[in-house]
Amino acid sequence: MASAGGAGFGGLADLEAAAGRKANPAAWAYVQGGAGDESSLRANRRAFDRWTLRPRALADIAVIDPTTSLLGTSVTAPFYVAPTAYHGELDRAGEVGTARAAAAAGVLAMFSTLSTRSLEEIGAAVPRGPRWFQIYLQPDFRATRRLVERAEAAGFGALVLTVDLPVLANRDRQAEGGFAFDGTTPMGNGPDLVLPPRGPVRDGLLFRIPGAEAYTWRVLDDLRSITRLPVVVKGILTDEDARRSVDCGARAVVVSNHGGRQLDGAPAGLDVLPEVVAEVGSRAEVYLDGGVRRGRDILIALGLGARAVGLGRPILWGLAAGGEAGVSRVIELLRMELATVMALSGRARVDAIDRTLVAAAPSTE
Ligand SMILES: Cc1cc2nc3c(=O)[nH]c(=O)nc-3n(C[C@H](O)[C@H](O)[C@H](O)COP(=O)(O)O)c2cc1C
């Protein structure tokens, strides 16, 4: 395997392969799989091929600056660690390893409600690292409130409310791989948190979600009334919901189909990014995740108006392959690739990556 420094891995594909060899098969099925027939998972990668880049020549690229800010927080790159559950299934250090790697690189990291390490442990490990806390609404809003209070006390800078998981999807690959939410994975934020298997149970001709409150957009008001932190809404796939989020006070939205893990048949986030940017881009920051694997992908998303992109599985590949050093390697790979494609396209600064950089690819049909 080619060695390029860091944890001693070559490209991201090498890291993915190394992670697949090291991770236990059930955890690997959980990481890699999507919902149903995985059409939305595949769509995430394909979406990038519908765009080409329009490079500009002789644009003074002597200094390439990939830094930016996200809701006022300075970061060294326009990409961030997307929130993913159960890092402890892949490496003993769990989220603490991920947090250290992200903080050392100066990139933003979002941590899941379903972390294996507590938000206090993460906060203590990286007191100055830019970090946001992802919220899964708990059936009882008082439990959500306790999480919010803990996130504030532990120095998290924003709340990311994930709205695309009212119930867990049918995840065939995960189920076939034998990964079960059976309570054996440590829940860093407390054993009382509701686990995702919550799903419809039959009630006559209807189905009910046991113990669930009927949450509507009003929950954003409830959330904002109990925190001074900015609220980000994650899992938006329509301009209507983007507008609704911002009307309800969200400072940013994440256009995402949850890595193809929730509604199979949902579009790739990239396919709806332009309409969301057109709808709310002047009032809120717009982020994109799903299938981002290359510097090119970052350029396309930023060219279409995203302020930053999230990395889900790639970070987990780094963690599984090489722990904290593996995550550092993934971040460094992406950063180098981004600098290279910024240079090749004649965009030396992030704010020079605009709509004139991207064009629809010629149809191949
Ligand atoms: C194993 C795994 C666990 C995830 N857990 C969460 C989670 O706890 N909360 C959340 O909001 N999103 C979760 N996601 C979705 C990611 O935040 C992100 O939307 C997605 O992974 C991006 O796609 P990518 O994996 O192709 O980069 C998870 C994704 C994966 C792969």
The ligand as a MOL file (V3000), in Angstrom:
LIG
                    3D

  0  0  0     0  0            999 V3000
M  V30 BEGIN CTAB
M  V30 COUNTS 31 33 0 0 0
M  V30 BEGIN ATOM
M  V30 1 C -22.6710 5.0210 10.6190 0
M  V30 2 C -23.4230 6.3210 10.5060 0
M  V30 3 C -24.0630 6.8200 11.6180 0
M  V30 4 C -24.7580 8.0290 11.5370 0
M  V30 5 N -25.3130 8.5400 12.6710 0
M  V30 6 C -25.9110 9.7630 12.6070 0
M  V30 7 C -26.4000 10.3690 13.7960 0
M  V30 8 O -26.2810 9.8260 14.8950 0
M  V30 9 N -26.9980 11.5830 13.6820 0
M  V30 10 C -27.1360 12.2300 12.4750 0
M  V30 11 O -27.6950 13.3210 12.4270 0
M  V30 12 N -26.6580 11.6850 11.3410 0
M  V30 13 C -26.0420 10.4790 11.3740 0
M  V30 14 N -25.5200 9.9450 10.2320 0
M  V30 15 C -25.6170 10.7020 8.9600 0
M  V30 16 C -24.4070 11.6180 8.7620 0
M  V30 17 O -24.4500 12.7210 9.6460 0
M  V30 18 C -24.3540 12.1890 7.3290 0
M  V30 19 O -25.5920 12.7790 7.0270 0
M  V30 20 C -23.9930 11.1490 6.2770 0
M  V30 21 O -23.1510 10.1490 6.7790 0
M  V30 22 C -23.3070 11.8120 5.0970 0
M  V30 23 O -23.0680 10.9240 4.0780 0
M  V30 24 P -21.6490 10.1840 3.8180 0
M  V30 25 O -21.5620 9.0940 4.8220 0
M  V30 26 O -21.7850 9.7030 2.4190 0
M  V30 27 O -20.5540 11.2250 3.9710 0
M  V30 28 C -24.8280 8.7340 10.2910 0
M  V30 29 C -24.1710 8.2090 9.1680 0
M  V30 30 C -23.4680 7.0170 9.2660 0
M  V30 31 C -22.7430 6.5060 8.0390 0
M  V30 END ATOM
M  V30 BEGIN BOND
M  V30 1 1 1 2
M  V30 2 1 2 3
M  V30 3 2 2 30
M  V30 4 2 3 4
M  V30 5 1 4 5
M  V30 6 1 4 28
M  V30 7 2 5 6
M  V30 8 1 6 7
M  V30 9 1 6 13
M  V30 10 2 7 8
M  V30 11 1 7 9
M  V30 12 1 9 10
M  V30 13 2 10 11
M  V30 14 1 10 12
M  V30 15 2 12 13
M  V30 16 1 13 14
M  V30 17 1 14 15
M  V30 18 1 14 28
M  V30 19 1 15 16
M  V30 20 1 16 17
M  V30 21 1 16 18
M  V30 22 1 18 19
M  V30 23 1 18 20
M  V30 24 1 20 21
M  V30 25 1 20 22
M  V30 26 1 22 23
M  V30 27 1 23 24
M  V30 28 2 24 25
M  V30 29 1 24 26
M  V30 30 1 24 27
M  V30 31 2 28 29
M  V30 32 1 29 30
M  V30 33 1 30 31
M  V30 END BOND
M  V30 END CTAB
M  END
